């Protein structure tokens, strides 16, 4: 009798794809009682040297089966003081609406000899896999457990993964367990504390009559607050910016019917008198001398292979989609089998990976097909290797071809970007020739540059980057002298930085360890949904929007602060134009300023505490720290913050929402 193997995927779409590939089309499908999305697929498959020919039941879950919650005695906001939640007992049970799915796994495990887990190969996938393992062992405590390692749903890749099983990574399981416990305890404690403290101020944070909505919850998250903190920090840099005047010298010379502008090597000075003195010395000298003349080959490097963070940043920048929409769309393309797993930190392709085979699949497209065929005909270059490799997934790339018109608009745009990025990685750098001319005029050095693009190469298929030839330079000879046609002192003033764009915010979060590549987009989405930040939809300048005050824009409690030209839309400018920018609401500013004013050694609005927490997760995965040590160390740090905040409640309320 053939062995029976129970395969469980993280989502129904993956279960369906894997079952179709492994079954070769010989498959029977059965519904699961209590859930209309999950199916059971029955078929036979030869797992090779691992287990041989087996009967297979393929099913799935819908993400996490379990939810970590406080014991029922602590669920009510009036059940205890918020600081008790740092130590309150928690329970990790199957969610009520997931029980039919768990019962299906438990039932199927009773007659199976082996559980083969097909969850995503990342921390969260390992955690979900462990939940599946626990449920299966409720039905069969002796069942053997393995997992598949895969990064896309292309047929050959799936068959290879099925025949090369590996073990679950229990260190990653522990890291997720630590993160979930910390997120629950810290989120609940500070959410209740902040909400109850500020609701005491009255409307609009607290209902004032029987017909009002429930009290407003001021939600806290250890990633969301630092994310909000970045937005607020930039907001005040813009609002408090004081422009400074500066002066520069510009030299212009006409030759061969061409006008050449030479830039000052000092760029600019903030002392007009000094600039005037230097300028007069230039005029006194009268003649300028060519001191350096250089022509050299130059290149614009092709991009690195695509990571999750880069996909989010560039999708927001080039595709005019929020990072959340970009990731949701990429997830959909992955589930349908068009691209590789979209959550990866790896920016280098394995040398043994057959990239030409992937390029062949794109050669049929009418838009990028000609470039793909050119790569196959001899123009292929091995992609550059970045510094990051998560040892789990390759960079994001297309695994199959799909006619773009068969995709919905956002899928089409994201798929096209991923394909073009991949083809660009496999192309040669753009090549050109740069010319630099330096002159000495008086005692000052000036320079001009010229560029001729000779070979566009990767730019032919990657229109998201620009590199164009400049106006050609006339002929200059080394050591020649000439009298400039014109020289002037120019005047300007420094300008304020812009409010944060989503690509900038993603970069700050990534650099400071706020969230993971897979969760950054979710945190940005949350601070918008919770109305801590808004999106600037106006093309007007910051000075037009905000007047001349250094603090302004603070309206009534919980409102939008009277900042004009903003909206709560998640993407106010998706059809082009300026990139949407984040502006904090009055509530968002109040929360960060309130906690900053308490006198904390490390404010909740700064990234340091969460960065240390993320570092602890990595140490758990590396086996250098235990789950318990990580949890206790982090709780101790945040408990100290809580104690200080509780002692300074009057400061928090006074700074957050000052009276008239």
Secondary structure, DSSP 8 states (H G I E B T S, - for coil): --EEEEEEESSHHHHHHHHHHHHTT--EEEEETTEEEEEEEEEEEE-TTTT-EEEEEEEE--S-SEEEEE-GGG-STTSS-GGGGGT--EEEEE-GGGHHHHHHHHHHHTT-SEEEEE--SSHHHHHHHHHHHHHHHHH-TT-EEEE---S---HHHHHHHHTS-B---HHHHHHHHHHHHHHHHHHHHHHHHHHHHHHTT-TTSS--STTS---------TTHHHHHHHHHHHHHHHHT----EEEEEEEEEEETTEEEEEEETT--BS-HHHHHHHHHHHHHH--EEEEEEEEEEEEE-----B-HHHHHHHHHHHS---HHHHHHHHHHHHHTTSB--S-----S--TTS-HHHHHHHHTT-TTTHHHHHHIIIII-------S---SS---B-B-S---GGGS-HHHHHHHHHHHHHHHHHTS--EEEEEEEEEEEETTEEEEEEEEEEEE-GGGGT-TTS------------TT-EE--SEEEEEEEE-------BHHHHHHHHHHTT-S-TTTHHHHHHHHHHTTSEEEE---S-HHHHH-S-SS----STTS-TT-TTEE--S-TTTTSSS--EEEE-HHHHHHHHHHHTTT-SS-TTSSHHHHHHHHHHHHHHHTSS-HHHHHHHHHHHHHHHHHHHHHTHHHHHHHHS---
